Structures are given as C-alpha cells and as structure tokens.
Amino acid sequence: MEYFTSNEVLTLLNVARNKSARCWAMLLLSYKHALRPSECCGLRLTDVDLSAGSIRIGRLKNGNPNRQEITGHRGKPLLDEYVAIRAWLKERGSDPSPFLFTSQKSKRIDRTQWFRQFQSICSGAGIDTERAHPHVLRHSLATHLVEGHADVLEIKQRLGHKSIQSTMVYSHIGDRQADTATRRVLNELF
C-alpha cells in the first residue's frame, strides 16, 4: 500500500501552502482526518466548527460518519488546522456556496480538480507519480498511526470503517517491528 513518510507529508504541506490556502487546508484536512478525495470536496461550511474545535466527517463507502477534533500544532505550524482553515476562509471571502472548498466559479471543488492540483503539489515536492493521488494521504495517516502503535480500534474509528477487516489492511508490520515489540514485551515481563 502506497503512503507518504512524515517528512514527505511536511514537504507536501509546505508546497501546498505556497500554492494556495485552499490547497494547504485541503491537504491538511485530508491527511489529519483520513478523508477520501470526495469526502474532502464534499465538506460543507456547517461541518466545521472552529469555536468548538471540531469537524463533522461524512463518510462514503458506507463508512461511519463521525465528529473529529480540529487541532493546532505549536511546534509545526504546517500542521495547525486552525491556521490553515482560517487562511482559506479569509481567501474564500463571502462566497455564498455552502461548501467549504470552492472553485473559482463559486461551486464545490470537484474531486478531479483536486486530483490535478494534488498532482501539481506532488510534482513540486518531488514525489513520484505512482503516489501522486490525494487518497494516499488517507493511507499515510493510517500507516503513521500503525507505526505509532495506535490501537487498531482507534484507527478504525479515525478512518470511519464499519468493519475491522477494512482497518486490518494497514497492519503491515515488518520483521524488525515485530522483533522490537517482542523484546519490549519480554523485557517488561521478565
């Protein structure tokens, strides 16, 4: 399964921020909330509540919708959702569209348009074309959660999966990770 390393995510975010506030916000929300491209493009203004610090995620593919926390990040401003969303809302202005991410014609941005912009961001970040798809951001968050030893049920909830089997696809643990885990557990036991 294709994914971006954490350093590649930061590089992508930097390129996206330099491209536009919309690209930065779309990329950041797609990554941190494991959004499919159509889920990101379908976000409505009413889904985002900055005062409560939450975002309502409507899942496709019969997934579980949920409400997730919007987070800041003092150490890495590129990861601060508040700053990214506010920058986009300022640039967006008084557009009457109910959708969060709009095109120049005041319509909901289409997932194919987002795909093309994401390809451009990847090109600017030196990312190979095989991974130049915004859905890879979803895989990246899942992979990073697995690498950070998040519980599989936490990952399932974040991704909005109904079935744990869908989440288990991300549990690609290598021999080195298994060796490290075994040493850690055995050292704690004995």
C-alpha positions in Angstrom: 0.0 0.0 0.0 1.4 3.4 -1.0 1.9 6.1 1.6 4.0 9.2 2.3 6.6 9.4 5.1 6.1 12.0 7.7 8.8 14.1 6.1 7.1 13.8 2.7 3.8 15.0 4.3 5.6 18.1 5.7 7.1 18.7 2.3 3.7 18.4 0.6 2.1 20.7 3.1 4.8 23.3 2.5 4.4 23.2 -1.3 0.6 23.3 -0.9 0.7 26.3 1.5 2.9 28.1 -1.0 0.5 27.3 -3.8 -2.7 28.5 -2.1 -4.5 28.5 1.3 -7.2 26.2 -0.2 -4.6 23.6 -1.3 -2.9 23.7 2.2 -6.3 23.3 4.0 -7.5 20.6 1.7 -4.3 18.6 2.0 -4.0 19.1 5.8 -7.6 18.1 6.5 -7.4 15.1 4.1 -4.3 13.9 5.9 -5.3 14.5 9.5 -8.9 13.3 9.1 -8.1 10.4 6.6 -10.5 11.9 4.1 -11.2 10.4 0.7 -10.9 13.0 -2.1 -14.7 13.1 -2.5 -15.2 13.4 1.3 -12.8 16.4 1.4 -14.5 18.1 -1.6 -17.9 17.5 -0.1 -17.2 19.2 3.2 -19.7 22.0 4.0 -19.1 25.2 5.9 -21.5 23.8 8.6 -19.3 20.7 9.1 -16.5 22.9 10.5 -17.0 24.4 14.0 -13.8 26.3 14.9 -15.3 27.6 18.2 -16.0 24.0 19.3 -12.8 22.8 17.7 -14.5 20.0 15.7 -15.3 18.8 12.2 -18.1 16.6 11.1 -16.9 13.9 8.7 -19.5 12.3 6.5 -18.0 9.0 5.2 -18.5 7.4 1.8 -18.4 3.7 1.0 -20.9 3.0 3.8 -18.4 4.2 6.4 -19.3 5.5 9.9 -19.7 9.3 10.0 -18.0 10.9 13.0 -17.0 14.2 14.6 -13.3 14.7 15.0 -11.2 17.3 16.8 -9.6 20.1 14.9 -6.1 20.5 16.2 -3.5 23.2 16.3 0.2 22.5 16.5 2.7 24.8 18.1 5.8 23.0 17.0 4.9 22.6 13.4 2.7 25.4 12.0 2.2 23.5 8.8 0.1 21.0 10.9 -2.1 23.7 12.5 -5.6 23.2 11.2 -6.9 26.4 12.8 -4.4 28.5 10.9 -4.9 26.6 7.6 -8.7 26.8 7.8 -8.8 30.4 8.8 -6.3 31.3 6.0 -8.6 29.6 3.5 -11.8 31.2 4.8 -10.1 34.6 4.6 -9.1 33.9 1.0 -12.5 32.4 0.2 -14.3 35.5 1.3 -18.0 35.9 1.2 -18.6 33.1 -1.4 -22.3 32.1 -0.9 -21.6 28.4 -1.6 -22.5 26.0 1.3 -19.3 24.0 0.5 -16.1 24.6 2.4 -13.8 24.2 -0.6 -15.0 26.1 -3.7 -13.7 26.6 -7.2 -13.2 29.9 -8.9 -16.7 29.7 -10.1 -18.1 29.6 -6.6 -19.0 25.9 -7.0 -17.9 22.9 -4.9 -14.4 21.9 -6.0 -14.6 18.7 -8.0 -12.5 15.7 -6.9 -10.9 15.6 -10.4 -9.8 19.3 -10.0 -8.4 18.4 -6.5 -6.6 15.4 -8.0 -5.0 17.7 -10.7 -3.9 20.2 -8.0 -2.6 17.4 -5.8 -0.5 16.1 -8.7 1.0 19.5 -9.2 1.8 19.7 -5.4 3.4 16.3 -5.6 5.4 17.3 -8.6 6.7 20.4 -6.7 7.6 18.2 -3.7 9.5 15.7 -5.9 7.0 12.9 -5.2 6.8 10.0 -7.7 3.8 9.9 -9.9 2.7 6.5 -8.6 1.8 8.1 -5.2 0.5 11.4 -6.6 -3.1 10.9 -5.6 -4.8 12.5 -2.6 -6.2 9.1 -1.4 -2.6 8.2 -0.5 -2.9 10.8 2.4 -5.6 8.5 3.9 -3.2 5.6 3.7 -0.4 7.7 5.1 -2.3 8.6 8.3 -3.4 5.0 8.8 0.2 3.8 8.3 1.6 6.5 10.7 -1.0 5.5 13.3 0.1 1.9 13.0 3.8 2.9 13.2 3.0 4.9 16.3 1.4 1.9 17.9 -2.2 3.2 17.9 -4.8 0.7 18.8 -6.5 -0.9 15.8 -9.9 0.2 17.2 -8.7 3.8 17.3 -7.5 3.6 13.7 -10.8 2.1 12.7 -12.7 5.0 14.3 -10.5 7.6 12.8 -10.9 6.2 9.3 -14.6 5.7 9.7 -14.5 2.0 8.9 -17.5 -0.2 9.7 -15.6 -3.4 9.6 -12.3 -4.1 11.5 -11.3 -6.1 8.4 -11.0 -2.9 6.4 -8.7 -1.5 9.1 -6.5 -4.6 9.3 -5.2 -3.9 5.7 -3.0 -1.3 7.4 -1.4 -3.7 9.9 1.6 -4.4 7.6 4.2 -5.0 10.3 7.7 -5.9 9.3 10.1 -8.3 10.9 12.0 -5.5 12.6 8.9 -4.0 14.1 7.8 -7.5 15.4 11.3 -8.1 16.9 11.3 -4.7 18.7 7.8 -5.4 20.1 8.8 -8.8 21.2 11.9 -7.5 23.0 9.8 -4.7 24.7 7.1 -7.1 25.9 9.5 -9.8 27.1 11.7 -7.2 28.9 8.6 -5.9 30.7 7.6 -9.5 31.7 11.0 -10.8 32.7 
